[in-house]
Amino acid sequence: MARPDEPLLLGVRHHGPGSARAVRAVLDAYEPPAVLIEGPPEADALAPLVCEEGMRPPVALLAHVAGEPARSVFWPLAEFSPEWVALRWAVERGVPVRFVDLPAAHVLAWEEPGGGAPEAGRPGAGGPPGGASGAEGPGGPRGPGERGDGGPGGHGESGDRAPGAPGGPGTSGGTGSGGAGCAGGPGSPGSSGPSGPAGPAGGAGETADEVRIDPIAVLAGAAGYDDPERWWEDAVEHRASLTGPSLTGASLTRAVAEPAAARPGTGSGGPGTGGRGAESAGASPAGDGPAGDGPAGGGPAGSGPALGGPEAALAPFTALAEAMGVLREVYGDGGHTRDLVREAHMRLRLREARREFGGRVAVVCGAWHVPALAARTTAAADRRLLRGLPKARAEITWVPWTHRRLARHSGYGAGISSPGWYEHLFRAPDRPVERWMTKVARLLRGEDYPVSSAHVIEAVRLAGALAVLRGRPLAGLTETTDAVRAVMCEGSDVPLELVARRLVVGDALGEVPRSAPAVPLQRDLGAVQRRLRLRPEAAERQLDLDLRRETDAGRSRLLHRLRILGIDWGEPVRGRGGLGTFRESWRLRWEPELSVRVSEAGVWGTTVLSAATARAESEAVPAASLPEVTALAERCLRAGLSDALPAVMRALADRAALDADVGRLAEALPALARSVRYGDVRSTDASALTEVAAGLADRVFVGLPPACTGLDGDGAAVMRGHVDAVHGAVSLLAGALAESGGPGRDPGVTAPARGEGIRDRWAGVLRSLAGRETAAPAIRGRAVRLLLDDGRLDEGEAARLMGLALSPGTPPAAGAAWIEGFVGGEPGGGLLLVHDARLLALVDGWLTGVPDTAFTDVLPLLRRTFAAYEPGVRRTLGELVRRGPAAGRGPGADRAEAPGAPGFGPGLDEERAAAVLPVLRMLLGSAHNDLTEVAP
């Protein structure tokens, strides 16, 4: 029985629902005067916020260097995290709560092993003490988006990550090196290296960076499991669900020491998993390890008489502490020397708390640290370990987190692959399988999958049968997934992927109260989001906006402003509502890292509008090319940044005046034209931009014909794209100039005349290109097509120009390029040949006259041209060519005298027409004699 003056050392698995229930049971049983939690001490003042109305997990503590938000780390917490349960328990009861890990000021300034400061935002960055990547779950910080190594003090300890999860040392998915206890890691049970007390990991010649153990993998291997996650579920999670909120120490010891042969369905774990490894990991005599005679939680593993009352609640921590004590005795620091510094600071904080509140304070920390906290050391020795640590000025707050970021496969090594499943286990300890199957059925029904109550019943039965066959105390996620696949998904992985994404991982996004510390930009963003009723969500969704509505226009401006600031909450996508300029579609998904970017963007201003304006002005000055400035102008108009437009327009005018490259000018013109269009839709004054665009168009008109001369095939393809883009831009500019009320550069010219004038000038450029023999054939053909589409060239003249281009003296390659420019590049190009027999006859005649020696040269080009057509168009052209187009049919010929409509035969096929009559009678409900007989 624990002495009243001893602290309660509760070694946990971070994000473990079984550990969370056990922590709550111990706190309820002992009611300690204070609670100490593994985390940054700077967060002590933020602890009361966990019980405010606006706080909803998952959330994370975010610490960053003052003035450098990019240098940041996270401590994520979920509803089923033991630390969160302890925080809530203490705050609800008015019990003092303290964080005791190394301060964030040291964590952020800690240098990498090879020298240099850690980069918190990149994977593998050397961060705080306790891991190669310097980050862990609630027990240690995590750089935004980085993957941890999972070692002790990182995510490899029993409290820090899902056992056996990728990202742990020695696993194939982690960033750390192979560690003992994982398959193939040095010194792991089942590997060729030594195991148990006979051989500490790696030997004396290996460095700490080369050997890092995974304690849970060692314990799982000792119990005969090749999957540490499965062992943890069987030993802790599922047994806790069966026996109540607490787990007896004897059951954990029995799970560790039980030989592999007695457990059907588990892996052998390799050589050495059932011998000395089991003896050393979980079956050593009471008090044999360093925690054996220390504070409560480090005593015997329940080998004596059955305990009752508070001791029963403490039993699982006692058992786990003994196992960790033996592992620490065998492996030392497990290859993580920085843990020694962290644990020294924890001991100092523990001594302070015991002096202030008395001996029986509760400490919630990763189980790997329990033996170190129970060790007998002096305060002077601990202070020596902390001497000379680097320090940075840190700021800390609460930020929302997501289940997806807790999942290891998303790139964040928090240590659990199934946060949604663990949340379910925490919320539904009674009948978890039945309730889980009900949730799965409800989800699949919502997606129109036929799932009945019978499916649920059979899936529950199958999951239970699989658990029995595999020797598990309760059906786990593996068994339930297999049952769902077989019964509800009919063997298909498509609906199963939906279940995995929406339920196993989950789309939960936490919330923090408004009273939480935040940069001014974050507060303004939250206010704008509430005003526009645009809440951030972890689940990806599409948002369709109608810019004619004020609310939707405000949402569009907000999303565009955030993109200028580098906060990519939304991504523009092509919507389903057509091509109207008043419609926009966005794909939205909020990621926790965006909170860091909001903090980074705070240097530009205190509101979203002012920050985006300052950022746009700063980007306009160093822009290297004209297209960059025009794209920035377009973004400013879409974002409604009228104050930034003058600076952007000055930069645009300067670049346009100095840039003589017609290709770059032509590339920039479409963006300007779109900017004018969006300015009109969004009621933005874009008159200055219209004038710049008109002047730029004039320069393109002058320089384009010479630029299209002497081009090779690749150059002609690029320039042809510029011609198409300028053609579309001219149409937009003509409309803008015709509607503009300003006097323009020539006061004597009215606005409608200016609009028509730019069209006429562009038509003159196209005529020049169409008749310019030195221009590339593809560009000449494209110019003829554009003139024909605009009605500035009749079909007879187009046929004449095609005949010249396809005359016998023209090289076949040049003729094929002209055809590609004329009818290629778009799906509708083939319809011109379908409806104009003369042009089709010219193409057909030219193609039949191509010599055999040149045919293979032009075939790829023709193939590329006609492959862009719709299948129906290709079939119609093939039928017309097979039958032979009617010779002499001109564009003005009488269609009634033609043998047949374009794409149809010269007469009526009576047999095929008669086959339609039965269907027609059925549709009309008419008798046979009510229908007139089909006649040609």
Secondary structure as GFF3:
##gff-version 3
##sequence-region A 1 936
A	DSSP	beta_strand	8	12	.	.	.	ID=ss1
A	DSSP	alpha_helix	17	30	.	.	.	ID=ss2
A	DSSP	beta_strand	35	37	.	.	.	ID=ss3
A	DSSP	three_ten_helix	41	51	.	.	.	ID=ss4
A	DSSP	beta_strand	59	65	.	.	.	ID=ss5
A	DSSP	beta_strand	68	77	.	.	.	ID=ss6
A	DSSP	alpha_helix	82	92	.	.	.	ID=ss7
A	DSSP	beta_strand	97	99	.	.	.	ID=ss8
A	DSSP	alpha_helix	104	109	.	.	.	ID=ss9
A	DSSP	three_ten_helix	196	198	.	.	.	ID=ss10
A	DSSP	alpha_helix	215	222	.	.	.	ID=ss11
A	DSSP	alpha_helix	228	232	.	.	.	ID=ss12
A	DSSP	pi_helix	233	237	.	.	.	ID=ss13
A	DSSP	alpha_helix	238	243	.	.	.	ID=ss14
A	DSSP	alpha_helix	249	257	.	.	.	ID=ss15
A	DSSP	three_ten_helix	260	262	.	.	.	ID=ss16
A	DSSP	alpha_helix	276	282	.	.	.	ID=ss17
A	DSSP	alpha_helix	310	331	.	.	.	ID=ss18
A	DSSP	alpha_helix	338	357	.	.	.	ID=ss19
A	DSSP	beta_strand	362	366	.	.	.	ID=ss20
A	DSSP	three_ten_helix	367	369	.	.	.	ID=ss21
A	DSSP	alpha_helix	370	374	.	.	.	ID=ss22
A	DSSP	alpha_helix	379	386	.	.	.	ID=ss23
A	DSSP	beta_strand	394	400	.	.	.	ID=ss24
A	DSSP	alpha_helix	403	406	.	.	.	ID=ss25
A	DSSP	three_ten_helix	408	410	.	.	.	ID=ss26
A	DSSP	alpha_helix	419	427	.	.	.	ID=ss27
A	DSSP	alpha_helix	432	446	.	.	.	ID=ss28
A	DSSP	alpha_helix	453	469	.	.	.	ID=ss29
A	DSSP	alpha_helix	477	483	.	.	.	ID=ss30
A	DSSP	pi_helix	484	488	.	.	.	ID=ss31
A	DSSP	alpha_helix	493	499	.	.	.	ID=ss32
A	DSSP	pi_helix	500	506	.	.	.	ID=ss33
A	DSSP	alpha_helix	520	531	.	.	.	ID=ss34
A	DSSP	beta_strand	541	546	.	.	.	ID=ss35
A	DSSP	alpha_helix	550	564	.	.	.	ID=ss36
A	DSSP	beta_strand	570	573	.	.	.	ID=ss37
A	DSSP	beta_strand	583	588	.	.	.	ID=ss38
A	DSSP	alpha_helix	593	601	.	.	.	ID=ss39
A	DSSP	three_ten_helix	602	604	.	.	.	ID=ss40
A	DSSP	alpha_helix	608	620	.	.	.	ID=ss41
A	DSSP	alpha_helix	626	639	.	.	.	ID=ss42
A	DSSP	alpha_helix	645	658	.	.	.	ID=ss43
A	DSSP	alpha_helix	662	681	.	.	.	ID=ss44
A	DSSP	alpha_helix	687	707	.	.	.	ID=ss45
A	DSSP	alpha_helix	713	739	.	.	.	ID=ss46
A	DSSP	alpha_helix	751	770	.	.	.	ID=ss47
A	DSSP	alpha_helix	777	789	.	.	.	ID=ss48
A	DSSP	alpha_helix	795	805	.	.	.	ID=ss49
A	DSSP	alpha_helix	812	823	.	.	.	ID=ss50
A	DSSP	alpha_helix	829	835	.	.	.	ID=ss51
A	DSSP	alpha_helix	837	848	.	.	.	ID=ss52
A	DSSP	alpha_helix	852	867	.	.	.	ID=ss53
A	DSSP	alpha_helix	871	883	.	.	.	ID=ss54
A	DSSP	three_ten_helix	895	897	.	.	.	ID=ss55
A	DSSP	alpha_helix	910	914	.	.	.	ID=ss56
A	DSSP	alpha_helix	917	924	.	.	.	ID=ss57
A	DSSP	three_ten_helix	928	930	.	.	.	ID=ss58
###
